[in-house]
Every structure is written in C-alpha cells, then in structure tokens.
Amino acid sequence: MTICDDTGSDNLSFMPTSSSGRHRAPCNINILKKRREFLFVAKGTFVRAEGLLLQARQRDDEETFLRVGFTCSKKVGNAVDRNRAKRRLREVARHMLSLHGRLGWDYVLIGKAEKTVERPFDELCKDLKKSLCTIHEKHSSK
C-alpha cells in the first residue's frame, strides 16, 4: 500500500495495491480535527473490539470521501503510550479503511488502555475489519 499526500496533512489519498502489485483506484480519506466533528460521530453507532473502540456515522452530504479521527484518553497511559497507540490506529486505518470503509461515512478509532499498544498488529486489523462489518450490517438492516 502506497500513501500519497497530495493536498497537505488534512487529506490523505491511499493507493492500495493488489497482490499483483497493481494500484487500484485511490480512496480519499480526510482527517477529523475539530471537536464538533468528533461529537457528530459520537452520536452514531459504536462497536467495542478487543484492541479498540470504533464509532461511525453516515453523513447526509453527497461527498465522495470518508473521514477518520483518532483519540486516546489518559487511561491509555502517559504521552508516549498515547502517541504510540494513535500511530498504531492510524496505520490500521490506512490498511483497513481503504478496503472496508464506506464513502460518505465518518469513523473515530479510540484506543483502549494497554490493549491498543500491546495487541499484535494483525489482530488490530482484524478487530477493525470485524467492527466495520458489524456497523455496516447494523446500518443495512435498518
């Protein structure tokens, strides 16, 4: 997976690669930065997983991108642990949201105390994939 940052730090364009090495269509992902954006997503659906908590909410606009935010409270640990947890969540999002996220949705990944930092990376990826599937199945059944 190659990451292209064409428009600055607020917009990331992920170029997932297939097993043959060919690039697929880019998935535009914007980063949530403002408190009101996080509060908007907090009113949506959430799923608890072993290594993270996922909040998601579909937007009403017709935009062709998804947005993601990351947060870790002081329960996760000191600043070093919180930053490590957020870096791991960002990397998991790079891998999984470009494949399993839906355009027009906002997601917030929340780190969990000790679990996010210590959990193996492939298990964190599975946690996020399972959480995304659960949220989208709940939304489809409504």
C-alpha positions, 0 to 999 in steps of 0.5 A: 500500500502506497500513501500519497499526500497530495493536498497537505496533512488534512487529506490523505489519498491511499493507493492500495495495491493488489497482490499483483502489485497493481494500484487500484483506484485511490480512496480519499480519506480526510482527517477529523480535527475539530471537536464538533466533528468528533461529537457528530460521530459520537452520536452514531453507532459504536462497536467495542473490539478487543484492541479498540473502540470504533464509532461511525456515522453516515453523513447526509452530504453527497461527498465522495470521501470518508473521514477518520479521527483518532483519540486516546484518553489518559487511561491509555497511559502517559504521552508516549503510550498515547502517541504510540497507540494513535500511530498504531490506529492510524496505520490500521486505518490506512490498511483497513479503511481503504478496503472496508470503509464506506464513502460518505461515512465518518469513523473515530478509532479510540484506543483502549488502555494497554490493549491498543499498544500491546495487541499484535498488529494483525489482530488490530486489523482484524478487530477493525475489519470485524467492527466495520462489518458489524456497523455496516450490517447494523446500518443495512438492516435498518 
